[in-house]
């Protein structure tokens, strides 16, 4: 069993994905549910929501992205975009991350002294959800990457999944069987990022 830090260390952006996943869908869903259940949020507002899409619903997300971008990217430049979108569609599934803005607004009304902070806190909690799920799926042996085609695809995605108007799309996370090892990434010296004071 990997340690928590090992799981964090293995988490990388992996674009080389396919659908040849041997992990049961039920195990993937349970992993996502367990992470989301445990992620904290300011004032316990729990504004973060996710949709886990497999099969045709996963494919539909990336068809929406393809159609949306084809309408706005010049044809002579679309080839690179098409390759990129196809790589996400080649994955096994996609997790959509949302914030329920109605929950955030309710908290602002209940605690006006902190009103400006609640949207920030909601984004922080959503980021924790994303990092937690990303690390956990990687620990299962899946490859994962994170995309942000919002707000371009928001309306079509909301319509496809019949989500409330108050749900704001934050990110899209394709995942699947990794077909290549991600390249290493450069890290700044840790003593430049973590300062310790003991006196």
PyMOL CGO cylinders between C-alpha atoms (Angstrom):
from pymol import cmd
from pymol.cgo import CYLINDER

trace = [
    CYLINDER, 0.00, 0.00, 0.00, 1.43, 3.36, -0.99, 0.3, 1, 1, 1, 1, 1, 1,
    CYLINDER, 1.43, 3.36, -0.99, 1.94, 5.97, 1.66, 0.3, 1, 1, 1, 1, 1, 1,
    CYLINDER, 1.94, 5.97, 1.66, 0.09, 9.24, 1.33, 0.3, 1, 1, 1, 1, 1, 1,
    CYLINDER, 0.09, 9.24, 1.33, 3.22, 11.11, 0.26, 0.3, 1, 1, 1, 1, 1, 1,
    CYLINDER, 3.22, 11.11, 0.26, 4.04, 8.37, -2.26, 0.3, 1, 1, 1, 1, 1, 1,
    CYLINDER, 4.04, 8.37, -2.26, 0.59, 8.88, -3.80, 0.3, 1, 1, 1, 1, 1, 1,
    CYLINDER, 0.59, 8.88, -3.80, 1.18, 12.62, -4.00, 0.3, 1, 1, 1, 1, 1, 1,
    CYLINDER, 1.18, 12.62, -4.00, 4.60, 12.09, -5.56, 0.3, 1, 1, 1, 1, 1, 1,
    CYLINDER, 4.60, 12.09, -5.56, 3.21, 9.78, -8.27, 0.3, 1, 1, 1, 1, 1, 1,
    CYLINDER, 3.21, 9.78, -8.27, 0.52, 12.27, -9.27, 0.3, 1, 1, 1, 1, 1, 1,
    CYLINDER, 0.52, 12.27, -9.27, 1.47, 13.81, -12.60, 0.3, 1, 1, 1, 1, 1, 1,
    CYLINDER, 1.47, 13.81, -12.60, -0.24, 15.25, -15.66, 0.3, 1, 1, 1, 1, 1, 1,
    CYLINDER, -0.24, 15.25, -15.66, -0.59, 12.35, -18.08, 0.3, 1, 1, 1, 1, 1, 1,
    CYLINDER, -0.59, 12.35, -18.08, -1.98, 13.02, -21.57, 0.3, 1, 1, 1, 1, 1, 1,
    CYLINDER, -1.98, 13.02, -21.57, -1.23, 9.54, -22.94, 0.3, 1, 1, 1, 1, 1, 1,
    CYLINDER, -1.23, 9.54, -22.94, -4.44, 7.72, -22.03, 0.3, 1, 1, 1, 1, 1, 1,
    CYLINDER, -4.44, 7.72, -22.03, -6.69, 5.06, -23.49, 0.3, 1, 1, 1, 1, 1, 1,
    CYLINDER, -6.69, 5.06, -23.49, -9.84, 3.17, -22.52, 0.3, 1, 1, 1, 1, 1, 1,
    CYLINDER, -9.84, 3.17, -22.52, -8.15, -0.15, -21.62, 0.3, 1, 1, 1, 1, 1, 1,
    CYLINDER, -8.15, -0.15, -21.62, -8.89, 0.18, -17.92, 0.3, 1, 1, 1, 1, 1, 1,
    CYLINDER, -8.89, 0.18, -17.92, -9.10, -3.03, -15.88, 0.3, 1, 1, 1, 1, 1, 1,
    CYLINDER, -9.10, -3.03, -15.88, -10.21, -1.36, -12.64, 0.3, 1, 1, 1, 1, 1, 1,
    CYLINDER, -10.21, -1.36, -12.64, -13.92, -1.81, -11.98, 0.3, 1, 1, 1, 1, 1, 1,
    CYLINDER, -13.92, -1.81, -11.98, -16.05, 1.27, -12.51, 0.3, 1, 1, 1, 1, 1, 1,
    CYLINDER, -16.05, 1.27, -12.51, -17.49, 0.69, -9.07, 0.3, 1, 1, 1, 1, 1, 1,
    CYLINDER, -17.49, 0.69, -9.07, -14.00, 0.98, -7.54, 0.3, 1, 1, 1, 1, 1, 1,
    CYLINDER, -14.00, 0.98, -7.54, -13.36, 4.24, -9.39, 0.3, 1, 1, 1, 1, 1, 1,
    CYLINDER, -13.36, 4.24, -9.39, -16.70, 5.66, -8.30, 0.3, 1, 1, 1, 1, 1, 1,
    CYLINDER, -16.70, 5.66, -8.30, -16.15, 4.58, -4.68, 0.3, 1, 1, 1, 1, 1, 1,
    CYLINDER, -16.15, 4.58, -4.68, -12.71, 6.20, -4.68, 0.3, 1, 1, 1, 1, 1, 1,
    CYLINDER, -12.71, 6.20, -4.68, -14.12, 9.48, -5.95, 0.3, 1, 1, 1, 1, 1, 1,
    CYLINDER, -14.12, 9.48, -5.95, -16.98, 9.35, -3.45, 0.3, 1, 1, 1, 1, 1, 1,
    CYLINDER, -16.98, 9.35, -3.45, -14.64, 8.64, -0.54, 0.3, 1, 1, 1, 1, 1, 1,
    CYLINDER, -14.64, 8.64, -0.54, -12.34, 11.54, -1.41, 0.3, 1, 1, 1, 1, 1, 1,
    CYLINDER, -12.34, 11.54, -1.41, -15.18, 14.02, -1.92, 0.3, 1, 1, 1, 1, 1, 1,
    CYLINDER, -15.18, 14.02, -1.92, -16.76, 12.93, 1.36, 0.3, 1, 1, 1, 1, 1, 1,
    CYLINDER, -16.76, 12.93, 1.36, -13.59, 13.69, 3.31, 0.3, 1, 1, 1, 1, 1, 1,
    CYLINDER, -13.59, 13.69, 3.31, -12.44, 16.95, 1.70, 0.3, 1, 1, 1, 1, 1, 1,
    CYLINDER, -12.44, 16.95, 1.70, -12.91, 19.90, 4.08, 0.3, 1, 1, 1, 1, 1, 1,
    CYLINDER, -12.91, 19.90, 4.08, -14.52, 23.22, 3.22, 0.3, 1, 1, 1, 1, 1, 1,
    CYLINDER, -14.52, 23.22, 3.22, -14.78, 26.53, 5.04, 0.3, 1, 1, 1, 1, 1, 1,
    CYLINDER, -14.78, 26.53, 5.04, -17.80, 26.65, 7.34, 0.3, 1, 1, 1, 1, 1, 1,
    CYLINDER, -17.80, 26.65, 7.34, -18.49, 23.11, 6.08, 0.3, 1, 1, 1, 1, 1, 1,
    CYLINDER, -18.49, 23.11, 6.08, -20.35, 24.66, 3.16, 0.3, 1, 1, 1, 1, 1, 1,
    CYLINDER, -20.35, 24.66, 3.16, -19.67, 21.68, 0.85, 0.3, 1, 1, 1, 1, 1, 1,
    CYLINDER, -19.67, 21.68, 0.85, -20.30, 23.72, -2.30, 0.3, 1, 1, 1, 1, 1, 1,
    CYLINDER, -20.30, 23.72, -2.30, -18.15, 21.44, -4.47, 0.3, 1, 1, 1, 1, 1, 1,
    CYLINDER, -18.15, 21.44, -4.47, -19.95, 18.97, -6.72, 0.3, 1, 1, 1, 1, 1, 1,
    CYLINDER, -19.95, 18.97, -6.72, -18.70, 16.42, -9.23, 0.3, 1, 1, 1, 1, 1, 1,
    CYLINDER, -18.70, 16.42, -9.23, -20.07, 14.38, -12.11, 0.3, 1, 1, 1, 1, 1, 1,
    CYLINDER, -20.07, 14.38, -12.11, -18.27, 11.18, -13.08, 0.3, 1, 1, 1, 1, 1, 1,
    CYLINDER, -18.27, 11.18, -13.08, -18.90, 10.41, -16.76, 0.3, 1, 1, 1, 1, 1, 1,
    CYLINDER, -18.90, 10.41, -16.76, -18.16, 7.13, -18.51, 0.3, 1, 1, 1, 1, 1, 1,
    CYLINDER, -18.16, 7.13, -18.51, -18.95, 5.76, -21.95, 0.3, 1, 1, 1, 1, 1, 1,
    CYLINDER, -18.95, 5.76, -21.95, -21.11, 7.89, -24.21, 0.3, 1, 1, 1, 1, 1, 1,
    CYLINDER, -21.11, 7.89, -24.21, -21.42, 10.64, -21.62, 0.3, 1, 1, 1, 1, 1, 1,
    CYLINDER, -21.42, 10.64, -21.62, -17.64, 10.93, -21.40, 0.3, 1, 1, 1, 1, 1, 1,
    CYLINDER, -17.64, 10.93, -21.40, -17.45, 11.03, -25.20, 0.3, 1, 1, 1, 1, 1, 1,
    CYLINDER, -17.45, 11.03, -25.20, -20.15, 13.72, -25.30, 0.3, 1, 1, 1, 1, 1, 1,
    CYLINDER, -20.15, 13.72, -25.30, -18.12, 16.09, -23.11, 0.3, 1, 1, 1, 1, 1, 1,
    CYLINDER, -18.12, 16.09, -23.11, -15.27, 16.08, -25.60, 0.3, 1, 1, 1, 1, 1, 1,
    CYLINDER, -15.27, 16.08, -25.60, -17.59, 16.29, -28.58, 0.3, 1, 1, 1, 1, 1, 1,
    CYLINDER, -17.59, 16.29, -28.58, -19.02, 19.43, -27.00, 0.3, 1, 1, 1, 1, 1, 1,
    CYLINDER, -19.02, 19.43, -27.00, -15.50, 20.81, -26.57, 0.3, 1, 1, 1, 1, 1, 1,
    CYLINDER, -15.50, 20.81, -26.57, -14.62, 19.90, -30.15, 0.3, 1, 1, 1, 1, 1, 1,
    CYLINDER, -14.62, 19.90, -30.15, -17.74, 21.51, -31.63, 0.3, 1, 1, 1, 1, 1, 1,
    CYLINDER, -17.74, 21.51, -31.63, -17.39, 24.62, -29.47, 0.3, 1, 1, 1, 1, 1, 1,
    CYLINDER, -17.39, 24.62, -29.47, -13.76, 25.21, -30.34, 0.3, 1, 1, 1, 1, 1, 1,
    CYLINDER, -13.76, 25.21, -30.34, -14.25, 24.41, -34.03, 0.3, 1, 1, 1, 1, 1, 1,
    CYLINDER, -14.25, 24.41, -34.03, -16.66, 27.33, -34.17, 0.3, 1, 1, 1, 1, 1, 1,
    CYLINDER, -16.66, 27.33, -34.17, -14.14, 29.82, -32.77, 0.3, 1, 1, 1, 1, 1, 1,
    CYLINDER, -14.14, 29.82, -32.77, -10.66, 28.58, -33.70, 0.3, 1, 1, 1, 1, 1, 1,
    CYLINDER, -10.66, 28.58, -33.70, -9.53, 29.49, -37.24, 0.3, 1, 1, 1, 1, 1, 1,
    CYLINDER, -9.53, 29.49, -37.24, -9.58, 26.43, -39.49, 0.3, 1, 1, 1, 1, 1, 1,
    CYLINDER, -9.58, 26.43, -39.49, -5.89, 26.76, -40.32, 0.3, 1, 1, 1, 1, 1, 1,
    CYLINDER, -5.89, 26.76, -40.32, -5.06, 26.50, -36.60, 0.3, 1, 1, 1, 1, 1, 1,
    CYLINDER, -5.06, 26.50, -36.60, -7.58, 23.84, -35.64, 0.3, 1, 1, 1, 1, 1, 1,
    CYLINDER, -7.58, 23.84, -35.64, -5.41, 20.78, -36.30, 0.3, 1, 1, 1, 1, 1, 1,
    CYLINDER, -5.41, 20.78, -36.30, -3.49, 21.07, -33.02, 0.3, 1, 1, 1, 1, 1, 1,
    CYLINDER, -3.49, 21.07, -33.02, -6.69, 21.67, -31.08, 0.3, 1, 1, 1, 1, 1, 1,
    CYLINDER, -6.69, 21.67, -31.08, -8.35, 18.65, -32.68, 0.3, 1, 1, 1, 1, 1, 1,
    CYLINDER, -8.35, 18.65, -32.68, -5.45, 16.37, -31.73, 0.3, 1, 1, 1, 1, 1, 1,
    CYLINDER, -5.45, 16.37, -31.73, -5.58, 17.61, -28.16, 0.3, 1, 1, 1, 1, 1, 1,
    CYLINDER, -5.58, 17.61, -28.16, -9.34, 17.15, -27.79, 0.3, 1, 1, 1, 1, 1, 1,
    CYLINDER, -9.34, 17.15, -27.79, -9.12, 13.68, -29.34, 0.3, 1, 1, 1, 1, 1, 1,
    CYLINDER, -9.12, 13.68, -29.34, -6.52, 12.73, -26.73, 0.3, 1, 1, 1, 1, 1, 1,
    CYLINDER, -6.52, 12.73, -26.73, -8.98, 13.59, -23.96, 0.3, 1, 1, 1, 1, 1, 1,
    CYLINDER, -8.98, 13.59, -23.96, -11.78, 11.71, -25.71, 0.3, 1, 1, 1, 1, 1, 1,
    CYLINDER, -11.78, 11.71, -25.71, -9.47, 8.67, -25.93, 0.3, 1, 1, 1, 1, 1, 1,
    CYLINDER, -9.47, 8.67, -25.93, -9.50, 8.44, -22.13, 0.3, 1, 1, 1, 1, 1, 1,
    CYLINDER, -9.50, 8.44, -22.13, -11.81, 6.13, -20.19, 0.3, 1, 1, 1, 1, 1, 1,
    CYLINDER, -11.81, 6.13, -20.19, -13.82, 8.73, -18.32, 0.3, 1, 1, 1, 1, 1, 1,
    CYLINDER, -13.82, 8.73, -18.32, -14.05, 12.35, -17.24, 0.3, 1, 1, 1, 1, 1, 1,
    CYLINDER, -14.05, 12.35, -17.24, -14.80, 13.99, -13.92, 0.3, 1, 1, 1, 1, 1, 1,
    CYLINDER, -14.80, 13.99, -13.92, -16.50, 17.37, -14.09, 0.3, 1, 1, 1, 1, 1, 1,
    CYLINDER, -16.50, 17.37, -14.09, -15.94, 19.69, -11.14, 0.3, 1, 1, 1, 1, 1, 1,
    CYLINDER, -15.94, 19.69, -11.14, -18.52, 22.30, -10.18, 0.3, 1, 1, 1, 1, 1, 1,
    CYLINDER, -18.52, 22.30, -10.18, -19.19, 24.83, -7.45, 0.3, 1, 1, 1, 1, 1, 1,
    CYLINDER, -19.19, 24.83, -7.45, -22.77, 25.35, -6.36, 0.3, 1, 1, 1, 1, 1, 1,
    CYLINDER, -22.77, 25.35, -6.36, -22.91, 29.14, -6.35, 0.3, 1, 1, 1, 1, 1, 1,
    CYLINDER, -22.91, 29.14, -6.35, -26.28, 29.09, -4.56, 0.3, 1, 1, 1, 1, 1, 1,
    CYLINDER, -26.28, 29.09, -4.56, -24.56, 27.53, -1.54, 0.3, 1, 1, 1, 1, 1, 1,
    CYLINDER, -24.56, 27.53, -1.54, -21.83, 30.17, -1.67, 0.3, 1, 1, 1, 1, 1, 1,
    CYLINDER, -21.83, 30.17, -1.67, -24.42, 32.96, -1.89, 0.3, 1, 1, 1, 1, 1, 1,
    CYLINDER, -24.42, 32.96, -1.89, -26.34, 31.52, 1.05, 0.3, 1, 1, 1, 1, 1, 1,
    CYLINDER, -26.34, 31.52, 1.05, -23.20, 31.50, 3.17, 0.3, 1, 1, 1, 1, 1, 1,
    CYLINDER, -23.20, 31.50, 3.17, -22.48, 35.10, 2.17, 0.3, 1, 1, 1, 1, 1, 1,
    CYLINDER, -22.48, 35.10, 2.17, -25.95, 36.09, 3.34, 0.3, 1, 1, 1, 1, 1, 1,
    CYLINDER, -25.95, 36.09, 3.34, -25.62, 34.20, 6.61, 0.3, 1, 1, 1, 1, 1, 1,
    CYLINDER, -25.62, 34.20, 6.61, -22.16, 35.57, 7.38, 0.3, 1, 1, 1, 1, 1, 1,
    CYLINDER, -22.16, 35.57, 7.38, -21.92, 39.00, 5.71, 0.3, 1, 1, 1, 1, 1, 1,
    CYLINDER, -21.92, 39.00, 5.71, -18.71, 39.87, 7.56, 0.3, 1, 1, 1, 1, 1, 1,
    CYLINDER, -18.71, 39.87, 7.56, -16.95, 37.18, 5.48, 0.3, 1, 1, 1, 1, 1, 1,
    CYLINDER, -16.95, 37.18, 5.48, -18.97, 37.59, 2.30, 0.3, 1, 1, 1, 1, 1, 1,
    CYLINDER, -18.97, 37.59, 2.30, -16.01, 38.39, 0.06, 0.3, 1, 1, 1, 1, 1, 1,
    CYLINDER, -16.01, 38.39, 0.06, -14.15, 35.31, 1.26, 0.3, 1, 1, 1, 1, 1, 1,
    CYLINDER, -14.15, 35.31, 1.26, -16.71, 32.62, 0.48, 0.3, 1, 1, 1, 1, 1, 1,
    CYLINDER, -16.71, 32.62, 0.48, -16.10, 32.47, -3.30, 0.3, 1, 1, 1, 1, 1, 1,
    CYLINDER, -16.10, 32.47, -3.30, -12.37, 32.20, -2.59, 0.3, 1, 1, 1, 1, 1, 1,
    CYLINDER, -12.37, 32.20, -2.59, -12.91, 29.52, 0.04, 0.3, 1, 1, 1, 1, 1, 1,
    CYLINDER, -12.91, 29.52, 0.04, -15.16, 27.59, -2.34, 0.3, 1, 1, 1, 1, 1, 1,
    CYLINDER, -15.16, 27.59, -2.34, -12.42, 27.59, -4.99, 0.3, 1, 1, 1, 1, 1, 1,
    CYLINDER, -12.42, 27.59, -4.99, -9.88, 26.43, -2.42, 0.3, 1, 1, 1, 1, 1, 1,
    CYLINDER, -9.88, 26.43, -2.42, -12.10, 23.53, -1.38, 0.3, 1, 1, 1, 1, 1, 1,
    CYLINDER, -12.10, 23.53, -1.38, -12.67, 22.62, -5.03, 0.3, 1, 1, 1, 1, 1, 1,
    CYLINDER, -12.67, 22.62, -5.03, -8.93, 22.60, -5.57, 0.3, 1, 1, 1, 1, 1, 1,
    CYLINDER, -8.93, 22.60, -5.57, -8.51, 20.25, -2.63, 0.3, 1, 1, 1, 1, 1, 1,
    CYLINDER, -8.51, 20.25, -2.63, -11.14, 17.97, -4.16, 0.3, 1, 1, 1, 1, 1, 1,
    CYLINDER, -11.14, 17.97, -4.16, -9.30, 17.95, -7.47, 0.3, 1, 1, 1, 1, 1, 1,
    CYLINDER, -9.30, 17.95, -7.47, -5.92, 17.24, -5.89, 0.3, 1, 1, 1, 1, 1, 1,
    CYLINDER, -5.92, 17.24, -5.89, -7.35, 14.52, -3.66, 0.3, 1, 1, 1, 1, 1, 1,
    CYLINDER, -7.35, 14.52, -3.66, -9.18, 12.74, -6.47, 0.3, 1, 1, 1, 1, 1, 1,
    CYLINDER, -9.18, 12.74, -6.47, -6.22, 13.13, -8.85, 0.3, 1, 1, 1, 1, 1, 1,
    CYLINDER, -6.22, 13.13, -8.85, -3.85, 11.59, -6.29, 0.3, 1, 1, 1, 1, 1, 1,
    CYLINDER, -3.85, 11.59, -6.29, -6.27, 8.79, -5.42, 0.3, 1, 1, 1, 1, 1, 1,
    CYLINDER, -6.27, 8.79, -5.42, -6.93, 7.85, -9.07, 0.3, 1, 1, 1, 1, 1, 1,
    CYLINDER, -6.93, 7.85, -9.07, -3.19, 7.85, -9.76, 0.3, 1, 1, 1, 1, 1, 1,
    CYLINDER, -3.19, 7.85, -9.76, -2.74, 5.57, -6.77, 0.3, 1, 1, 1, 1, 1, 1,
    CYLINDER, -2.74, 5.57, -6.77, -5.24, 3.18, -8.39, 0.3, 1, 1, 1, 1, 1, 1,
    CYLINDER, -5.24, 3.18, -8.39, -2.93, 3.02, -11.41, 0.3, 1, 1, 1, 1, 1, 1,
    CYLINDER, -2.93, 3.02, -11.41, -4.86, 5.42, -13.64, 0.3, 1, 1, 1, 1, 1, 1,
    CYLINDER, -4.86, 5.42, -13.64, -3.43, 8.28, -15.68, 0.3, 1, 1, 1, 1, 1, 1,
    CYLINDER, -3.43, 8.28, -15.68, -5.04, 11.68, -15.17, 0.3, 1, 1, 1, 1, 1, 1,
    CYLINDER, -5.04, 11.68, -15.17, -4.87, 15.24, -16.48, 0.3, 1, 1, 1, 1, 1, 1,
    CYLINDER, -4.87, 15.24, -16.48, -6.77, 18.44, -15.79, 0.3, 1, 1, 1, 1, 1, 1,
    CYLINDER, -6.77, 18.44, -15.79, -8.45, 20.71, -18.35, 0.3, 1, 1, 1, 1, 1, 1,
    CYLINDER, -8.45, 20.71, -18.35, -10.26, 24.05, -18.21, 0.3, 1, 1, 1, 1, 1, 1,
    CYLINDER, -10.26, 24.05, -18.21, -12.51, 24.58, -21.22, 0.3, 1, 1, 1, 1, 1, 1,
    CYLINDER, -12.51, 24.58, -21.22, -14.95, 26.48, -19.07, 0.3, 1, 1, 1, 1, 1, 1,
    CYLINDER, -14.95, 26.48, -19.07, -16.62, 28.88, -19.58, 0.3, 1, 1, 1, 1, 1, 1,
    CYLINDER, -16.62, 28.88, -19.58, -16.71, 28.10, -23.31, 0.3, 1, 1, 1, 1, 1, 1,
    CYLINDER, -16.71, 28.10, -23.31, -18.47, 24.75, -22.82, 0.3, 1, 1, 1, 1, 1, 1,
    CYLINDER, -18.47, 24.75, -22.82, -20.49, 25.56, -19.71, 0.3, 1, 1, 1, 1, 1, 1,
    CYLINDER, -20.49, 25.56, -19.71, -23.96, 25.93, -21.18, 0.3, 1, 1, 1, 1, 1, 1,
    CYLINDER, -23.96, 25.93, -21.18, -23.75, 22.84, -23.38, 0.3, 1, 1, 1, 1, 1, 1,
    CYLINDER, -23.75, 22.84, -23.38, -22.36, 20.71, -20.54, 0.3, 1, 1, 1, 1, 1, 1,
    CYLINDER, -22.36, 20.71, -20.54, -25.04, 21.90, -18.13, 0.3, 1, 1, 1, 1, 1, 1,
    CYLINDER, -25.04, 21.90, -18.13, -27.70, 21.08, -20.69, 0.3, 1, 1, 1, 1, 1, 1,
    CYLINDER, -27.70, 21.08, -20.69, -26.24, 17.64, -21.41, 0.3, 1, 1, 1, 1, 1, 1,
    CYLINDER, -26.24, 17.64, -21.41, -26.11, 16.66, -17.74, 0.3, 1, 1, 1, 1, 1, 1,
    CYLINDER, -26.11, 16.66, -17.74, -29.19, 18.61, -16.63, 0.3, 1, 1, 1, 1, 1, 1,
    CYLINDER, -29.19, 18.61, -16.63, -27.35, 20.30, -13.78, 0.3, 1, 1, 1, 1, 1, 1,
    CYLINDER, -27.35, 20.30, -13.78, -28.84, 23.29, -11.94, 0.3, 1, 1, 1, 1, 1, 1,
    CYLINDER, -28.84, 23.29, -11.94, -28.12, 26.71, -13.36, 0.3, 1, 1, 1, 1, 1, 1,
    CYLINDER, -28.12, 26.71, -13.36, -26.38, 27.61, -10.09, 0.3, 1, 1, 1, 1, 1, 1,
    CYLINDER, -26.38, 27.61, -10.09, -23.64, 25.03, -10.68, 0.3, 1, 1, 1, 1, 1, 1,
    CYLINDER, -23.64, 25.03, -10.68, -20.52, 26.70, -12.07, 0.3, 1, 1, 1, 1, 1, 1,
    CYLINDER, -20.52, 26.70, -12.07, -18.20, 24.46, -14.08, 0.3, 1, 1, 1, 1, 1, 1,
    CYLINDER, -18.20, 24.46, -14.08, -14.67, 24.68, -12.67, 0.3, 1, 1, 1, 1, 1, 1,
    CYLINDER, -14.67, 24.68, -12.67, -12.60, 21.98, -14.39, 0.3, 1, 1, 1, 1, 1, 1,
    CYLINDER, -12.60, 21.98, -14.39, -12.63, 18.77, -16.43, 0.3, 1, 1, 1, 1, 1, 1,
    CYLINDER, -12.63, 18.77, -16.43, -10.48, 15.76, -15.46, 0.3, 1, 1, 1, 1, 1, 1,
    CYLINDER, -10.48, 15.76, -15.46, -10.01, 13.02, -18.09, 0.3, 1, 1, 1, 1, 1, 1,
    CYLINDER, -10.01, 13.02, -18.09, -8.66, 9.73, -16.73, 0.3, 1, 1, 1, 1, 1, 1,
    CYLINDER, -8.66, 9.73, -16.73, -7.79, 6.37, -18.20, 0.3, 1, 1, 1, 1, 1, 1,
    CYLINDER, -7.79, 6.37, -18.20, -5.19, 3.71, -18.74, 0.3, 1, 1, 1, 1, 1, 1,
    CYLINDER, -5.19, 3.71, -18.74, -1.76, 5.38, -18.92, 0.3, 1, 1, 1, 1, 1, 1,
    CYLINDER, -1.76, 5.38, -18.92, 0.07, 4.41, -22.10, 0.3, 1, 1, 1, 1, 1, 1,
    CYLINDER, 0.07, 4.41, -22.10, 3.26, 6.38, -21.36, 0.3, 1, 1, 1, 1, 1, 1,
    CYLINDER, 3.26, 6.38, -21.36, 5.14, 7.64, -18.33, 0.3, 1, 1, 1, 1, 1, 1,
    CYLINDER, 5.14, 7.64, -18.33, 4.73, 11.38, -17.81, 0.3, 1, 1, 1, 1, 1, 1,
    CYLINDER, 4.73, 11.38, -17.81, 7.83, 13.50, -18.23, 0.3, 1, 1, 1, 1, 1, 1,
    CYLINDER, 7.83, 13.50, -18.23, 9.53, 14.63, -15.00, 0.3, 1, 1, 1, 1, 1, 1,
    CYLINDER, 9.53, 14.63, -15.00, 8.79, 18.16, -13.89, 0.3, 1, 1, 1, 1, 1, 1,
    CYLINDER, 8.79, 18.16, -13.89, 11.13, 20.74, -12.39, 0.3, 1, 1, 1, 1, 1, 1,
    CYLINDER, 11.13, 20.74, -12.39, 10.61, 21.66, -8.77, 0.3, 1, 1, 1, 1, 1, 1,
    CYLINDER, 10.61, 21.66, -8.77, 11.93, 24.73, -7.00, 0.3, 1, 1, 1, 1, 1, 1,
    CYLINDER, 11.93, 24.73, -7.00, 14.20, 24.03, -4.01, 0.3, 1, 1, 1, 1, 1, 1,
    CYLINDER, 14.20, 24.03, -4.01, 11.92, 23.16, -1.13, 0.3, 1, 1, 1, 1, 1, 1,
    CYLINDER, 11.92, 23.16, -1.13, 13.72, 25.43, 1.33, 0.3, 1, 1, 1, 1, 1, 1,
    CYLINDER, 13.72, 25.43, 1.33, 12.71, 28.36, -0.87, 0.3, 1, 1, 1, 1, 1, 1,
    CYLINDER, 12.71, 28.36, -0.87, 9.06, 27.39, -0.51, 0.3, 1, 1, 1, 1, 1, 1,
    CYLINDER, 9.06, 27.39, -0.51, 8.87, 26.13, 3.07, 0.3, 1, 1, 1, 1, 1, 1,
    CYLINDER, 8.87, 26.13, 3.07, 10.30, 28.52, 5.64, 0.3, 1, 1, 1, 1, 1, 1,
    CYLINDER, 10.30, 28.52, 5.64, 10.79, 27.20, 9.17, 0.3, 1, 1, 1, 1, 1, 1,
    CYLINDER, 10.79, 27.20, 9.17, 11.00, 29.33, 12.31, 0.3, 1, 1, 1, 1, 1, 1,
    CYLINDER, 11.00, 29.33, 12.31, 11.66, 27.72, 15.65, 0.3, 1, 1, 1, 1, 1, 1,
    CYLINDER, 11.66, 27.72, 15.65, 12.97, 30.57, 17.79, 0.3, 1, 1, 1, 1, 1, 1,
]
cmd.load_cgo(trace, "trace")
